[in-house]
Amino acid sequence: MFKQLLDTVTANITTIRAVVQTNETLRAIAFKKSSTFSAQVQDNKEDLSTLLNGVPDRTQWRIYDHCAVVIRLYAIYERFVEDLISEWLRDLPNLVPNYSNLEDRVQNTHREGVGRLLLELRKNRFQHLSMKDILHGLYQGMAGDRDYQLIPEAFLFHEQNLRKEVLDKMFADAGIPNAWTWVKNYRTIKQFVEKSRGSQNTAEAELKQLIQYRNDAAHGAEVSQILSSQELLDLGEFVTALCEALAELVTYRVVMQQTTTKKAREIGTIGE
């Protein structure tokens, strides 16, 4: 479940990994002074000369890599969260056929979100929606129609970066509480913290740090800390694990809801 979303994350982060490793290799070549390298220059003089003539300052090159990677990683994470919640909301009417049986928090978020969408309908990011699209699902739900719809855009308003608290709220508003408790206890997240950070950091601090790096890079602040290639690769590994944890959480909630409505049943307990 949600495999396509995770495949997209994996493909994007694999590309980031390839870019980081390629640039690191190019830097090693460009600033190498050994006799072996001189021989390579003679053998491939024209191509390597073109490369070396256009090499930027080493530190500035690393800053560019740092900024590009942290901005892209955050974008991948944010887009994944929004797409995951959207898919959950599109499926929720199948899991809870009666609108009145939705949790109060979900209904309240839906109504408030519809109101806000109507106020902001003229903004570019909502041009794909019509007033009919926005009102139709709410009307069907309030009228007791079993074919109601939850428009995802009504649930995805957030003015802040997706730190732990904001992430938790977005999932809870959509009917999935305690998302961060699941994330921090997720096996791959725990393995990452233990392996890459020697248990000296937490998942919350890791996410907060990524967001700080992203904000500094995106808003023109001076970059005081340039991450090494390995640290950038580690951040990519963290984002992958974070997305996997959230996808598994939503999958679990789908299965539990199907169990409640008798669309699925428990057949045993895994021992090991």
C-alpha positions, 0 to 999 in steps of 0.5 A: 500500500502506498508503494507508488509514493514510496517508489517516488521518494526512493527514486528522487533520493537515489538521484540525490545520492548519485549527484552527491557522490558524482560531485565529490568524485569530480572535486577529488579529480579537479583538485588532485595534484599527483603525477598519476593525475597529470598522466590522466590529463595528458591522456584525456587532455581536451575533455579534462581541460574543459572540466578543470577550466570551469571548476568553481571555488572548492568551498563554494561548490560544496556550499552549492551542493549542501544548499541544493540537497537540503532544499530538495530533501525537505521538498521530497519529505513535504510532498510525500506527507501531503500526498500520503494524507491526500490518499488517506482522505480519498479512501476514508469515505470507503473506510467510514461510509457515514460522514456522521461517524467520522471523528469530530476532529476530522469533521471540524477540520473539514468544515473549517478547511472548506471555509478557508478554501472558499476565502482563498479560492482565487489564489494560484495554488487553488485554481484547479478547484471550483466552488462546486468541487469544494462544497459538493463533498461537504454537502453530501456528508451533511446530507447523510449521503454515503458517497461523500468526499473529503477534499484533501486541500481542506486538510493541508493548510500549514504555514510552518515547516513540517516539524514534529508538532505540525506533522502530528497535527496534520495527521491528527486532523485527518484522523490519525493521532499520535503520528510522531509516537509511531515515527520515533519508535519505527524500527528503521528510524531507531536503527538510523539514530543508533547507527548513524548518530550513535544514539546521540541524537533523536528523530525529532532533533534530526528533523528539526536540523534538516528544516533548519538547514533547509531554511538557511539555504532557502532564505539567503542566510549565511551558511555557517555549516557545510555538511560533508558528502556523507552527512548529506547522504545520511540525511537522505537515508533519514528522509527515506526512513521517515517516509517509510514510517509514515506510510506504514502508519497509514497502512496500519490505520487502513487495516485497523479501520477495515477490521472495525467495519468487517472488511478485514479480520485478524487471523493471528499474532506474529510471534517472531 
